[in-house]
Amino acid sequence: MDQTEVLRPEYAAWLERVRATYEAVAYTCGYRLHDRELGRRVGAAVVVGLVRRPGVFRYQGLPFSGRIAALAEPLLAEAREGRLPTGPEWSRLRVALARVPPDVQDVFVLSCVHGRDVAEFAADLGCDRDAANSRCDEAFRLMREIGQSAGSRLAESEG
């Protein structure tokens, strides 16, 4: 475990869900591609796509699976054509997600995982609506930044 890692229990549970998602997608895509390494690359790229649009984590079942499929299918096609980039690595993405500050973890879980609106989680956080809205914007910005950063490494590896 990284020294800078401080995980709130609900965020840790969410991160475990993301890890399980990565592993399931990596396994399934590796099987479909007959190549474990390509499957891992697709799995990590799918997780990057999910992190870029963090509101998807409030969904379970078909809506969540549908988003995964929408991200995975074009990546599978690229992999079959030999065009899949070499990055991102799951381990680096996991480290970036684990370094999210605890106060941002709280907001992320309340808004993106539990789907609470700003008015609802302002009371949970002990702040006014404007402060809660600002904190929510920051949580979304940070997650998108993590996704963009991983996606940028993915794009750089194509060149």
Secondary structure as UniProt FT lines:
FT   TURN            3..4
FT   HELIX           9..33
FT   HELIX           36..52
FT   HELIX           54..58
FT   HELIX           61..80
FT   TURN            81..82
FT   HELIX           90..98
FT   HELIX           102..108
FT   HELIX           109..113
FT   HELIX           118..125
FT   HELIX           129..156
FT   TURN            157..158
//
